[in-house]
Amino acid sequence: MGEIDILVQEYEKIVNLPWEKTLAGPQKVWFVVYEPSQERRLRLRVEEFAVATLNAGHNWKLVDLTDTFAQWMSQNEYRESYFEKPEDMEFALQEFSQSVINVLVQDLSAPEVVESTVVAVLGVGSLFGLTRVSEIVEKANDAIRGRLLVFFPGEYENSNYRLFNARDGWNYHAIPITAH
């Protein structure tokens, strides 16, 4: 059985558990952790996570952050100067980080998102080197009504998450869903 098959099975177990309604934001976050090399396979099978969610009696909303930077940069009035002098982007990347937080909070707060909704986030790998996934998730915590499911290409060990298995990880209290 492949890694994605196992992840879908593990997710089905978790999404079918009774949902406690009084949890704090960080306790409502699930991370599907997979090898970065499995990104394309996972993307092809995201619908299986949606089906598992719906079969468990919950709603599903998918948010794809893959093109967020390109969209943000294309609307930035200083984009040409950033391409000429990339070292000047430090302040702009703070703005980008805030825009990603705003996008996620907006999706989590959408009228159709209720306490029984799983908001699934795909494409966090595209944020690598631009902003920190930890910051995005932590700043969005208060907006989580149901559950936040983050598809995370990296590793999880001892409550420590590492995007793309990079050296600097962070300790976060999300529920890990792994194939190991």
Backbone bond lengths (Angstrom), bond angles and torsions (degrees), N, CA, C in turn:
res aa  C-N    CA-C-N  psi(-1)  N-CA   C-N-CA  omega(-1)  CA-C   N-CA-C  phi
1 M - - - 1.442 - - 1.530 108.50 -
2 G 1.334 117.09 134.89 1.452 122.02 -177.25 1.526 113.22 -80.11
3 E 1.325 115.04 167.12 1.465 121.31 -177.78 1.529 112.09 -58.55
4 I 1.315 118.07 -42.46 1.468 120.26 -177.54 1.529 110.42 -68.39
5 D 1.335 117.51 -38.38 1.473 120.82 176.24 1.528 110.61 -57.94
6 I 1.330 115.56 -45.06 1.466 120.38 -179.29 1.522 110.29 -65.57
7 L 1.325 117.14 -41.63 1.467 120.57 179.30 1.524 111.81 -61.89
8 V 1.319 116.45 -40.96 1.467 119.67 177.88 1.530 109.72 -63.04
9 Q 1.320 117.17 -44.19 1.470 120.69 178.45 1.525 111.73 -61.73
10 E 1.322 117.02 -44.13 1.469 121.03 179.81 1.526 110.57 -65.04
11 Y 1.317 116.04 -39.06 1.462 120.36 177.63 1.534 110.52 -63.90
12 E 1.316 116.25 -43.16 1.467 119.89 178.72 1.528 111.20 -56.42
13 K 1.328 116.76 -40.21 1.465 120.27 178.51 1.529 110.95 -61.68
14 I 1.314 116.31 -44.88 1.467 120.55 -175.95 1.522 111.81 -72.84
15 V 1.316 117.44 -43.12 1.472 119.60 -177.02 1.535 111.64 -68.64
16 N 1.326 117.00 -20.89 1.460 120.87 179.26 1.530 113.76 -87.79
17 L 1.315 117.27 -8.61 1.470 120.10 176.33 1.524 109.62 -69.96
18 P 1.340 117.74 152.51 1.471 118.99 175.32 1.535 110.39 -61.18
19 W 1.320 116.10 141.79 1.457 121.32 -178.72 1.519 110.16 -96.03
20 E 1.313 115.78 120.48 1.455 121.54 173.06 1.526 107.72 -73.97
21 K 1.313 116.89 132.55 1.463 120.17 -175.57 1.521 114.03 -91.01
22 T 1.325 117.81 -12.82 1.462 119.94 -174.34 1.534 113.04 -100.76
23 L 1.301 117.75 16.46 1.462 121.16 -179.03 1.529 111.42 -72.63
24 A 1.313 115.98 150.84 1.462 122.13 172.44 1.528 108.83 -76.47
25 G 1.332 116.28 161.77 1.460 121.76 -178.37 1.513 115.33 -47.81
26 P 1.351 119.09 -51.88 1.473 119.17 -177.70 1.526 113.25 -61.87
27 Q 1.320 117.59 -24.37 1.465 121.25 179.82 1.523 112.06 -80.84
28 K 1.322 117.25 -7.53 1.465 122.46 179.79 1.527 111.95 -100.77
29 V 1.333 116.42 11.39 1.464 120.81 -176.29 1.526 109.58 -105.62
30 W 1.329 115.06 131.69 1.455 122.54 175.23 1.523 108.37 -118.24
31 F 1.320 116.68 136.45 1.463 121.69 176.76 1.524 108.58 -114.58
32 V 1.322 117.04 118.99 1.461 121.58 170.16 1.525 105.15 -87.74
33 V 1.334 115.49 107.93 1.459 121.56 -174.20 1.532 108.70 -100.66
34 Y 1.324 115.90 126.87 1.464 120.20 -177.53 1.522 109.33 -144.15
35 E 1.316 115.22 160.25 1.458 121.48 177.50 1.534 108.48 -61.65
36 P 1.326 117.86 133.64 1.463 120.08 179.01 1.526 113.27 -54.14
37 S 1.315 117.26 -30.47 1.468 120.41 178.99 1.529 112.84 -66.00
38 Q 1.331 117.21 -13.07 1.464 122.45 -179.40 1.536 113.06 -93.50
39 E 1.334 117.42 5.15 1.469 121.92 -174.43 1.530 112.55 -53.17
40 R 1.309 118.41 -50.36 1.468 120.05 -177.89 1.524 111.59 -65.25
41 R 1.323 117.26 -40.25 1.465 120.19 178.54 1.534 110.61 -62.99
42 L 1.341 115.45 -42.76 1.457 119.21 179.38 1.530 110.11 -62.45
43 R 1.310 117.43 -45.75 1.467 120.81 -179.74 1.527 111.61 -58.28
44 L 1.329 116.35 -38.36 1.464 119.92 178.86 1.523 111.95 -66.85
45 R 1.346 116.55 -20.32 1.460 119.44 -173.15 1.524 113.41 -117.48
46 V 1.317 117.73 13.10 1.469 121.38 178.62 1.530 110.61 -57.01
47 E 1.293 116.42 -33.44 1.479 120.10 -179.31 1.532 111.55 -59.86
48 E 1.324 117.77 -28.30 1.462 120.46 177.84 1.534 111.22 -66.82
49 F 1.324 116.63 -32.87 1.462 120.11 175.07 1.532 109.68 -68.89
50 A 1.324 115.69 -39.12 1.467 120.09 177.51 1.518 110.44 -62.54
51 V 1.317 117.27 -45.39 1.470 121.27 179.87 1.524 110.61 -62.32
52 A 1.322 117.20 -42.54 1.469 120.86 178.09 1.526 110.63 -61.16
53 T 1.323 116.30 -38.95 1.469 121.15 179.11 1.524 110.55 -65.42
54 L 1.303 116.50 -47.91 1.461 121.07 -179.72 1.525 111.19 -64.96
55 N 1.330 116.97 -39.80 1.470 120.56 177.59 1.523 112.19 -64.11
56 A 1.329 116.59 -26.25 1.469 121.15 178.27 1.532 111.38 -83.53
57 G 1.326 116.96 -0.89 1.459 120.89 177.49 1.515 114.58 88.42
58 H 1.322 116.91 19.41 1.459 121.01 -179.77 1.524 110.13 -114.40
59 N 1.314 115.96 164.13 1.460 122.59 176.68 1.531 109.09 -89.03
60 W 1.328 115.69 161.03 1.465 121.97 -177.26 1.517 109.28 -133.20
61 K 1.321 116.30 134.50 1.469 122.29 173.10 1.517 107.41 -138.41
62 L 1.326 116.85 124.67 1.455 122.04 -179.47 1.528 109.84 -101.74
63 V 1.323 115.98 131.75 1.461 123.46 175.92 1.523 106.41 -119.94
64 D 1.321 116.77 121.25 1.463 120.53 -179.80 1.527 108.83 -109.03
65 L 1.327 116.46 115.88 1.462 122.26 -178.19 1.525 113.26 -92.88
66 T 1.316 117.58 5.34 1.462 121.85 -173.42 1.525 112.95 -53.94
67 D 1.315 118.06 -45.39 1.467 121.75 -175.48 1.524 113.46 -96.22
68 T 1.319 117.27 8.73 1.462 120.90 -174.48 1.526 112.41 -58.09
69 F 1.332 117.56 -45.15 1.464 119.21 -178.47 1.522 110.86 -65.64
70 A 1.315 117.60 -45.35 1.473 120.53 -179.39 1.526 110.72 -60.55
71 Q 1.328 116.58 -42.90 1.468 119.95 178.60 1.528 111.07 -64.63
72 W 1.321 116.22 -43.85 1.460 120.49 -179.86 1.529 110.29 -63.79
73 M 1.329 117.05 -46.56 1.462 121.05 -178.38 1.524 111.07 -64.28
74 S 1.314 117.87 -39.05 1.465 119.99 -178.61 1.525 112.09 -64.25
75 Q 1.323 117.00 -22.93 1.470 121.12 179.89 1.529 112.23 -97.14
76 N 1.322 117.74 -2.53 1.460 121.46 -176.81 1.525 109.66 -83.70
77 E 1.315 116.85 125.85 1.459 120.60 -175.92 1.532 113.06 -66.98
78 Y 1.345 117.91 -19.93 1.465 121.42 -178.52 1.528 112.94 -100.53
79 R 1.313 117.62 13.85 1.465 120.77 -173.19 1.524 112.95 -56.99
80 E 1.323 117.94 -39.17 1.483 119.87 -178.71 1.523 110.79 -63.58
81 S 1.328 116.49 -40.66 1.475 118.86 -179.69 1.521 110.65 -70.73
82 Y 1.343 117.75 -30.43 1.471 119.71 176.94 1.522 110.81 -67.19
83 F 1.321 117.04 -34.85 1.457 119.29 178.17 1.535 110.54 -70.93
84 E 1.326 116.22 -31.99 1.460 120.28 177.38 1.526 111.69 -73.75
85 K 1.343 117.03 -37.98 1.465 122.37 -178.43 1.528 109.28 -133.88
86 P 1.329 117.63 79.48 1.470 120.80 -177.35 1.527 113.45 -58.51
87 E 1.325 117.72 -25.25 1.466 119.90 179.85 1.525 111.96 -65.64
88 D 1.317 118.29 -16.73 1.464 122.06 178.00 1.533 112.70 -81.81
89 M 1.302 116.99 1.39 1.466 120.49 -174.66 1.523 114.49 -82.85
90 E 1.313 119.52 -5.63 1.461 120.49 -174.78 1.536 112.13 -54.22
91 F 1.315 117.18 -49.48 1.467 120.46 178.93 1.527 110.70 -66.03
92 A 1.330 115.51 -40.01 1.465 119.56 179.97 1.525 111.56 -62.31
93 L 1.331 117.20 -35.61 1.463 120.11 179.38 1.526 111.39 -67.36
94 Q 1.324 117.35 -28.08 1.471 119.61 172.83 1.520 109.99 -65.66
95 E 1.323 116.40 -40.64 1.469 121.11 176.23 1.535 109.96 -64.24
96 F 1.335 115.37 -41.63 1.465 119.00 178.64 1.520 110.59 -61.05
97 S 1.315 116.37 -45.22 1.462 121.00 178.92 1.524 110.70 -56.34
98 Q 1.314 116.55 -45.66 1.463 120.60 179.03 1.527 110.98 -64.31
99 S 1.328 117.12 -35.56 1.469 119.19 179.24 1.529 111.22 -67.82
100 V 1.336 117.56 -36.04 1.470 120.39 176.82 1.532 109.67 -66.35
101 I 1.326 116.34 -42.75 1.467 120.48 176.83 1.524 109.28 -58.66
102 N 1.324 116.58 -45.07 1.468 120.49 -179.94 1.530 111.88 -61.18
103 V 1.328 116.71 -41.86 1.472 120.93 178.44 1.525 109.93 -60.94
104 L 1.326 116.49 -47.40 1.457 120.00 -177.80 1.526 111.35 -66.20
105 V 1.317 117.47 -44.48 1.466 120.82 179.22 1.527 110.23 -62.48
106 Q 1.326 116.99 -39.38 1.463 120.76 177.61 1.532 110.59 -61.98
107 D 1.333 116.82 -43.83 1.467 119.92 178.51 1.526 111.81 -66.67
108 L 1.328 116.88 -39.04 1.468 120.60 178.61 1.528 111.56 -68.22
109 S 1.318 116.75 -26.12 1.464 121.76 -176.72 1.520 113.27 -98.92
110 A 1.315 117.91 3.37 1.463 121.34 -178.74 1.527 110.37 -58.89
111 P 1.320 116.92 147.56 1.475 120.29 -176.95 1.529 114.54 -56.80
112 E 1.330 117.03 -32.37 1.471 119.40 -178.53 1.526 112.63 -78.80
113 V 1.322 117.36 -10.65 1.464 121.22 179.36 1.525 108.54 -87.26
114 V 1.319 114.53 115.77 1.465 121.05 -178.29 1.527 109.43 -120.39
115 E 1.307 117.08 -177.15 1.469 121.30 -176.82 1.522 113.66 -62.77
116 S 1.315 117.92 -15.15 1.463 120.05 179.25 1.533 112.23 -104.96
117 T 1.329 116.87 20.96 1.464 121.19 -177.71 1.522 111.40 -103.14
118 V 1.321 114.91 135.71 1.464 121.67 168.64 1.526 106.16 -97.12
119 V 1.318 116.44 118.19 1.462 121.52 172.85 1.522 105.92 -97.34
120 A 1.323 115.49 112.86 1.465 121.54 -176.04 1.523 109.56 -100.29
121 V 1.324 116.01 132.93 1.461 121.53 -177.84 1.521 109.30 -112.95
122 L 1.306 114.34 121.12 1.461 123.52 179.87 1.528 107.72 -113.07
123 G 1.305 117.95 150.81 1.461 121.41 172.71 1.514 115.10 90.40
124 V 1.346 118.53 17.93 1.469 118.65 179.75 1.525 111.58 -67.18
125 G 1.307 117.55 -20.80 1.461 120.09 176.71 1.520 112.14 -62.11
126 S 1.327 117.27 -28.77 1.468 120.76 179.56 1.524 111.98 -69.93
127 L 1.332 117.35 -10.46 1.462 121.35 179.00 1.525 112.10 -89.18
128 F 1.327 116.36 -10.77 1.469 121.61 -175.83 1.526 110.61 -56.87
129 G 1.327 115.66 128.82 1.450 121.32 179.90 1.516 114.28 84.26
130 L 1.336 117.15 -9.76 1.465 121.26 -179.35 1.529 111.74 -107.71
131 T 1.311 115.52 -40.86 1.461 122.22 178.60 1.513 107.72 -154.08
132 R 1.314 116.59 173.79 1.454 120.39 -177.57 1.535 110.30 -104.95
133 V 1.309 115.88 128.64 1.456 121.12 177.60 1.527 109.44 -59.10
134 S 1.324 117.06 -37.42 1.461 120.73 -179.93 1.521 111.08 -58.32
135 E 1.319 117.18 -42.42 1.463 121.01 179.55 1.526 111.06 -66.24
136 I 1.312 116.44 -42.63 1.470 120.83 -179.32 1.525 109.83 -61.25
137 V 1.318 116.74 -49.62 1.471 120.60 -177.58 1.527 110.60 -65.44
138 E 1.313 117.34 -45.54 1.461 120.33 -177.82 1.524 112.40 -62.96
139 K 1.322 117.07 -38.99 1.473 120.04 -179.05 1.528 111.87 -75.58
140 A 1.327 117.46 -17.47 1.466 120.93 179.20 1.528 112.32 -94.37
141 N 1.323 117.56 -7.16 1.470 122.00 -175.33 1.522 114.57 -48.20
142 D 1.316 117.35 -45.76 1.462 120.93 -174.22 1.528 113.24 -67.50
143 A 1.321 117.05 -18.77 1.462 120.49 -178.40 1.530 112.68 -89.98
144 I 1.321 118.31 -4.86 1.470 120.87 -176.26 1.530 109.23 -75.14
145 R 1.328 115.56 120.19 1.472 120.78 177.58 1.522 111.09 -95.64
146 G 1.313 115.90 -48.76 1.464 121.53 -179.49 1.508 109.93 -100.80
147 R 1.341 116.14 -99.55 1.455 122.18 176.47 1.523 108.96 -136.47
148 L 1.328 115.00 148.18 1.454 122.15 175.06 1.526 106.88 -110.35
149 L 1.315 116.44 120.48 1.462 123.20 -179.83 1.528 107.65 -109.46
150 V 1.323 116.48 117.94 1.459 121.20 -178.89 1.523 108.58 -109.67
151 F 1.330 116.76 120.58 1.456 121.42 174.21 1.526 106.26 -81.51
152 F 1.339 116.23 115.25 1.464 122.62 -165.67 1.525 112.03 -121.48
153 P 1.344 117.61 103.83 1.463 120.32 177.49 1.529 110.53 -78.90
154 G 1.295 115.81 99.50 1.454 119.23 -177.16 1.506 110.76 176.39
155 E 1.327 115.39 -140.38 1.461 118.64 -179.75 1.515 110.15 -142.11
156 Y 1.320 114.07 159.86 1.455 122.59 177.67 1.520 107.49 -132.19
157 E 1.334 115.49 128.43 1.460 119.97 177.32 1.526 108.26 -154.28
158 N 1.329 115.77 126.30 1.465 121.85 177.81 1.527 112.61 52.93
159 S 1.314 117.21 50.09 1.470 123.95 -179.29 1.519 113.42 63.30
160 N 1.311 117.90 16.86 1.457 122.22 -179.23 1.525 109.44 -114.11
161 Y 1.330 116.30 125.76 1.458 122.44 179.84 1.519 109.44 -104.83
162 R 1.341 116.24 136.78 1.463 121.43 178.16 1.521 108.55 -130.18
163 L 1.333 115.57 113.98 1.456 121.13 177.06 1.520 108.83 -69.97
164 F 1.318 117.59 129.08 1.471 123.87 -176.87 1.523 111.79 54.16
165 N 1.327 116.50 28.95 1.463 122.47 178.24 1.530 112.21 57.14
166 A 1.332 116.83 26.71 1.469 121.74 179.27 1.524 109.79 -67.35
167 R 1.301 115.51 161.02 1.454 120.25 -177.06 1.518 113.17 -61.83
168 D 1.321 117.58 -46.13 1.461 117.40 -176.07 1.514 110.09 -87.69
169 G 1.289 115.09 116.39 1.444 121.69 176.99 1.512 108.38 -114.85
170 W 1.310 115.60 -174.60 1.456 117.76 176.32 1.506 109.31 -141.84
171 N 1.303 114.10 151.51 1.448 121.78 179.71 1.511 107.59 -89.04
172 Y 1.316 116.70 122.73 1.454 120.68 -176.60 1.519 107.96 -143.16
173 H 1.294 116.64 147.18 1.452 120.89 -173.57 1.533 114.15 -94.82
174 A 1.305 117.23 26.83 1.452 120.48 175.00 1.520 109.40 -69.44
175 I 1.310 115.83 160.28 1.465 120.96 175.55 1.528 107.52 -84.43
176 P 1.337 117.77 117.53 1.453 119.95 179.12 1.531 111.63 -80.93
177 I 1.301 115.34 138.34 1.468 121.45 173.05 1.520 104.79 -117.76
178 T 1.321 115.87 110.15 1.459 120.61 -174.69 1.532 109.82 -127.07
179 A 1.316 114.40 166.81 1.467 120.60 178.41 1.524 110.95 -94.91
180 H 1.321 118.48 4.82 1.477 121.46 -176.60 1.514 109.88 -108.98
